[in-house]
Amino acid sequence: TEALGLEVDLQTVTAPDVFGAPGATTEVVNVIAWIPGTDHTRFVLLMAHYDTVPDTPGANDNTSAVAALLETARALQTGPAVRNDVVFLFTDGEEPAPRYGSPAFAALPGLLDRLGVVVNLEANGGSGASTLAETSGPEAWLVGEWAGAAPHPVGSSVLTTISRLIGEVGTDFDVFDEAGVPGLHFAYLRGSPIYHTMADDVESLGLASLQHHGDNALAVARHFGDLDLTEPPGSGEAVFFPIRPLLVRYPVWLGMVVAVAALALFGAALGRSVRRGTVTPAGLLRAAVAAAVAGLAGAVAGTVVWMLLAAWRSSPGLFEAYAYLAVLLAIGAAVARRVERKVGGGGAERLGRLAAWVVLALVTAFLLPGFGYLFGWGALAALIALLWRPGDVAGGLARFVLVAAPVLLLITPVADYLFQFAGPRPGNPDSELHYMVLLPLLLALAAAGLVAGRWHEADA
């Protein structure tokens, strides 16, 4: 850091030697470097831990983040000086929880009051996009500013909502989140079996992921470094999701409007079907229950198979893991179809599936708005397709595309994110959450059920 021309300080604290003898202590050393600003308000903190799990190379977790921040420091000094001080914090003692380096830094007198925004970089695998996985503070403002500055923003309000529901996720970001400091936490996630193992070596490091980490860090440093951070605007949650290369974002109220519009169109579709005598209220209820039960049964079946596979094959390669996922989806779809036929929908299967989607759209839009886009847009598109009845095959195919495009574009990235958390982690069995594969399977089966509704048929 000194070779880069940065002002450097060391912070040393005594901590339990969790990897050594019981009762022993060790020194934890934080490396703090900074670039002075020209008209400072509050400082921008860029953070990564440099320690690794003992006896593992830690190329991804977390040497890649350290390298990205060092390059960010170099690049930041090649352009015009920014307004605010930019601080680079390389923490020690992040492995394992509880952490020691970041709490010691946050405990420095008056420090939290001088912090404007904090960014943490992490990795839970060897590849994938540097994804916004967690926020702290005014999310709508943070996401809007970052998305406008970063060259390739990737993130989902589903992930940030899950992080808020969980609370502590076990990184250096936690201490600043608990203190209410505005912040962004980025991680790349694909290939989790190498996490905390000897396989986390330089050969496993995804260069595109490293570059993306650097893109995010430099964009935040330059953009937030030039903002007046004295009083960040107060704003609540945001709804955002990737449709590469874009990051779509909008206020929470728009998600509510979409869900209510889907409900109104569902009422029109149901009224038309009842008048024509093709659906009865009892038949609709039976079809909706059948769709929900079938999707759950298929996801549970796939989850059981995955837990057996993960126990048998603890370190699958990337291609191998996705091959297993395809098998799980096939098993789940077969079970779901069989259960739906057995429970019976009375000829109202498609309307029953739509009823389930509309309920999910309403519940998420009002109670978990970060999730709302997953179901709101798909339900709205499917209901428009249902009420639009072109009389030729070309029109039927257009209707199929109208349903399939938003459903697959919105569901697929989230199902992929969640699948990463369900992967085996032989180097960190305490964080193995194989059962979480239930969530991506539920989403994928719900999407498949809606798309496979004979939308391509002109008389559907």
N, C-alpha and C positions, 0 to 999 in steps of 0.2 A: 504493500500500500504506500509506503514512503517513496518507493521508486516511481510511483505514479504522480508524485508531487502532492500527496494528500497530507493534511495534518492528522497525526495519529496519536491515540492514547490507548492505554491498556487498563482494564478493570479486572482486578483479581479478587475472588471471593473463595471462602472455604466451604466445601460441600461434602456430603457423605460420599464415600468411595463405593458407589453402588455395584461396581464391577469387581471390586477387590475384596479384602478381608472384612468380615462383619465388624462394624464399629469403627473402621478406619475412615480417614478423611482424605481429601485431595483438593488441589487448587483448580478452580475453574477460571479461565481467562477469556474475557471478552475483548475483541479487537474493535476499536471505535475509530473511524476515520471520517473526515468531513471536508466539504468544499464550501467555503463561505459564500453567501449570497450578496447581492448588491444593495438590496433594500429589504432586509429580512422582516418577515411577519412571524410565521411559525415554521419550524423545520420539517422537511420531508425525510422520513426514515426508511431506508431500504435495508432489509434484513435477511440473513441466511445463517444457518448453523454450520460450523466447519467440523464439528466432531462427528464420528461415525460409531456404529455399533462395533465393539472390539472384534478384531480378527476378520473384519469385512472391509473390502476396498472402499465402499461408499461412493462410487463414481457418480451415481445418480442422486443418492441420498447421503450427502447433499453437496458434494463437490461441484456438481454442475451449476448449482445456484451461486456458489461462491465465485466460480469462474465468470458467470454471467454478470455479477455485480462488479467484479474487478474491471471487466471490459466496459461496463456502463460508466464507471468512474473515469476511465480513460476517454471514452467517447464524449462524455459530458463536458470535459475540459477542452475539447477541440472546437466547440461552438461558442456562441455568445454566452456570457455568464448569466445565470438565472437569478431571480430576485431573492429567493429564500435559501437559507443554508440547506444543503443536502448531506445527510449523515448516513454513513454506511456502517452497519453493525453486523459483525461476524461473531455469533454467539458460540459459547462452549456449553457443554452440559445439557444439550437438548435431548440426547439419548441417555437413558430412557425417561419416561415420565416418573416422578414429577421433574419438570425442567428447573435448571438452576441459573443459567446464564441470563436469559431474558427477564426473569423476575428481578434479578439483581440490578439490571440496567434500568428497568421501569421504576425501581425504588429510589433511584437517585433524586435528591431533593428538588422539587419543582419541575422535574422533567416532563411529566405528563401534561402539565399546563402549557408547556412550550411546543408540544407536538401538534403538527397540523394534519399529517396523514402518514400512515405506516403501510409498507408493502412487505409481505413475506413471500419467499420463494421456497418451494418444496418439491419433492418427487416421491411417488409411491410405485414407480415402475421404471421402465427403460425407454419409453417412447410415448407419443401422443402429444396433443396440443397443450401448451401452457394455458390452463383453463382457470377462469375465475371460479373458485370453489367456495369462497366464503367472503362475507363483507362484515364490516362493523360500522355502526353509525348511520349517517344519512345515505342509504343505498341508492336512491334515485339520482342524487347529485353525483355520487362517486362513479356509478356506472356510466352516467351520461358523459362526464368529463373524460373518464378513461377511454370509453368507446370512441369518442371523437378524436382522441389523440393517438391511440394505438393503431399500427398499420394492419394488424390481423387480430382483432378482438374475438375471443372465444369464451363463452360462459353461458350459464343457464340459471335462471331464478329458481329452478327446481333444486339445484345443488345448494345454493345459498340458503334456501328455505329449510332444507334438510339439516344443514349445519346449525341453523338457529334452533331447530327443534332438538338436536342432539346436545347442544351446549358446547362443552369443551371437546375438541376433536383431537387433542394431543400434540399440538405444535407450539412453537414460540409465539404464534399469533394470539393464542388464548389469553395471555396476560393483558394485551392491549384491547382485545375484544371486551373482556370483563371490565376494563376501565372506561369503556365507551369512546376510545380514540377512533376517529374515522380511519378505515383501513381496507385493504384489498389483499386477499391471500390467493396466490396462484400455485397450481401444482399440475404436473403431468402424471397420468395414471395408468397408462396401458402397459401390460406385462408385469403385473404385481407379484408373480412367484419369485422374482429375483430380489424382492424387497427384504433388506436385512440379511442377505446371504452372501456367500463368496462369489456368486454369479453377478453381483452388482459391481462389475469391473468396467474398465474403459471400453472394452469391446461391446458391452451392452448399452453404452451411452448413445442415445438417439441425438444426432447432431442437429436435426431439425427442431427437436424439443429444446435443446440448449439455445439455439438461435431465437426461438419464440420466447423463452424466458427473458433473454436480453432485450428483445423488442418491447416487451411489456415494461420491463424495469426502466429502460431509457425513456420511453414515452411518458411514464408517470413522473420520472425525475424532471424532465424538461417542462411538461405541462403544469403539473402541480407546483413545480419550482417557481413558476412565474405568476401563480395566483395569489391573491390576498387571502391568506388562510386564517386571518384573525378571528372571524366568526363564520365557519362553514354554514351554508343554508340548511335549515331544518327541513328534512323531507323523509318520507317513509319508504316503504318497500317499492320495488320496481318489478315489472314483468319484462324479462328479456330472454332471448334464445338465439342460437346461431342458425342461420341459413347461409352457409358459407358462400361467398366471403363476407357476408354482412352479419351484423349483430342487430337483430330487430329488438326494439324496446318501446314500451308505451306505459302510460300510467295505469294504476290498478283499476280505476273506474272504467276504463275501456274494456277490460276483461269482463267486468260485470255486465256491461252493455251487451257484449257478444253472447254471454250465457243467457241473458234475458231474451235476446232476439232468437236464440235457438229454442227456448221454451215456447215462445210465441209461434214459431213455425211448426214446432211439434204439435201444438194445439190445433193448428190448421190442418196438418196432415192426419192427425187422429180423427178430427171431425169429418174430414172427407171420407176416410175409411169406414167410419161408423155409419155414415149416411148411405154408403154403397153396400153396407152389410158384409164387407170383407173382414172386419175385425170387430170383436166385442170387447168391452172393458175387461171382462174376465179373461178372455184370450190374451189380451195385451199384458195383463199382469202376469199370467203364466209364462208368456214368452220372455218378459223382462227378467223374471226370476230364473228361468231356464238359462238365459244368456249369462247372468251373473254366476250361477252355480257352475255352469259348464266352464267358464273362464277360470274360476278358482280351482276347480278340479284338475283342469289341464296344467295349471301353474304348479299346483302341489305335486302332481305326478312328475313333472320335469324337475322340480326341486329335489325330490327324493333321489332321482337318478343322478343329479348333479352332485349331491352330497356323497353318494357312493363313489362316483368318478373322482371327485376331488380327494377323497380319502385314499383311493387306490393310486392316483397319479398326482402327486403333490407338486410337481414342477412342470406343468405342460408348457410347451412353446406357444408362441403367439398364434400361429396358424392352427395348431392343434386345439387350443382353447376355443377358437371360433368355430372349428369343426364340431366340437362338442356342443356348442351353443346351438348350431343348426340341428343337431340330433335332438336336443332338448325341446326345441320349438316344434319339430315334427311329432315327437311323442305327445307334447302338450296339446297340439292341434287335434291329433287323433282322439285323445281322451275327451277333449272339449266337445268335439263333434258328436261323439258317441253319447255323452251325458246329455247334450242338448236334445238329441233325438229321443232319448229315453224319458226325460222330463216332459218334453213336448211343448211346442209353442202354438199349437192350434192354427198353423198357417200364418202366424204373425211374427215370425222369427226376426225379420229385418226391423220392423217397428219396435219389437221388444229390445233389440240391441240398441237402437236409437234412444229408447227411453232410458236405458242404463247410462248411455253417454251424456244425455241431457242432465240427468241427476248428478253425475260426476262433475259436469261443467258448472252447474249451479253451486254445488257444495264447495268445490275448490275455488271458484271465483270469489266467493264471499268469505270463506274461512281460511283458505290457504292460497291466496292470490298468485303466489309464485308458481303454483302448479296449474293454474287455470287454463293457460294457453294449450296445454296438452289435450284437453277435451273440448274446450269451447269452440275453437276453429274447426275441428273435425266434425263435431256435431252440427254446426251451422252449415258447413259445406254439404254434408250428407243430406240434410233436410232440404236444402235448396235443390239438390239433385233429385230427391224424392218427389218434390212438388213440380219439378220441371220434367215434362214427359214428352220428349221429342219422338217423332214417329218413325225414325229411320235408325239404321245401325250406327251410322256415323255420329248421330246425336247421342246414342247410347254409350258409345265409346268416350265421347266428350264428358258425359256424366260420370263415367268411371274415373277418368282423370281428375275431375273436380273433387271427387271424394278421396282418391288415393294420394294425390299430391300433398295436401296439408297434413293428412294423417301420418304418412310415412316420413315426411320431412321433419315433423315435430317430435314424433315418438322415437324414431330410430336413434338420434344422438343421446337422448336421455336413457334409453334402454342400454346403450353402449356404455355410458358413464357408470350406471348402476352395476353392470356386469363386472366392471373392474373391481368393485368393492367386494364382490362375491367370490373372487378368485382365491386359490390357495396361497398361503403365505408361510411356507415352512420355516422361514427365518424369524417369524414373529407370530406364532400360533395364537397369541392372545388377541390378535386383531383379525383372525380368520372369521369371516362372516359368510360362510357358504350359503346359509339359509336366505341371505339377501337376494339370491338369484330369483326368488319368488317375485320380486318387484319387476325386474325387466321382463320376466316371462308373462306376468299379468298384463303389462303394457303391450307387449308384442302380440299376445293372443287377442286382446281387446281390439287392437288395430287390425289384425287379420280378420277378425269376425266382422268388423264394419266394412272393410274394403271388399271382402268376398260376399257381396250382397247382390250379385247379378246386375250391377249398375251398367254393365256393358250391353245388356239386352235392351233393345228398343222398347219392348213392352213390359219391362220390369216395373 
